[in-house]
Amino acid sequence: MFIAHYGVALAAKRVAPHTSLGMLFLAAQFIDLLWPVFLLLGFEHVRIDPGNTIITPLDFYDYPITHSLLGVIGWSLALGLFYFAARRYSRGAWVVGAGVLSHWVLDAVVHRPDLPLIPGSKTYIGFGLWNSLAGTVVVELALFGLGLALYLHCTVALDRTGRYGLWSLVALLVALWAANILGPPPPSEKVIAFAGLGLWLFIPWAYWIDRRRQPAANSS
């Protein structure tokens, strides 16, 4: 998934209103932000295999550090504890940790069975929604739309930056998601890794937007 992870982050603002959207974006995409780093270091691997699924030509055959269930639980605890140590906001820490774990849960829905339970495990999880174009589009748009609606319900823009900055971010995320589905396979694994590093740019963008919005009067 792609925009569905951001939908989870947007929705999480409703639960942890004092946690920045930037931090929630970081949590929801944390293992995909680490993954390109491990690719470039040679610790994890991917191959380009057109037809692997209808949605993506990538064969995620080796990513036990970032995408095994045990690994994700470890990253979840680490980021949640780091956030609590920095902010002393317990609800936010729980939500940040849950955001990291939510990524694996959503990936399990769409991936073919390629998510290991533990590093070195021969047991893989994946329910294969990526083999259905219509199913993938409906689920991703529904989760992203729900998250965006919740974020808009619990926050209000302070100025034009808070309003148009958010909608420009939404437009770019949807455009990138559509391009990933409809575009040609990437030319190389290294291109995949460097493109993945670009996802880090959405973190400061989300922090910037969130500073220009405040809790809505009708949010609890």
Buried (B, 14 or more C-beta within 10 A) or exposed (E): BBBBBBBBBBBBBBBBBEBBBBBBBBBBBBBBBBBBBBBBEEBBEBEBBEEBBBBBBBBBEBBBBBBBBBBBBEBBEEBBEEBBEEBEBEEBBBBBBBBBBBBBEBBBBBBBEBBBBEEEBEEBBBBBBBBBEEBBBEBBBEBBBBBBBBBBBBBBBEEEBBBEBBEEBBEEBBEBBEEBBEEEBBEEBEEBBEEBBEBBEBBEBBBBBBBBBBEBEEBE
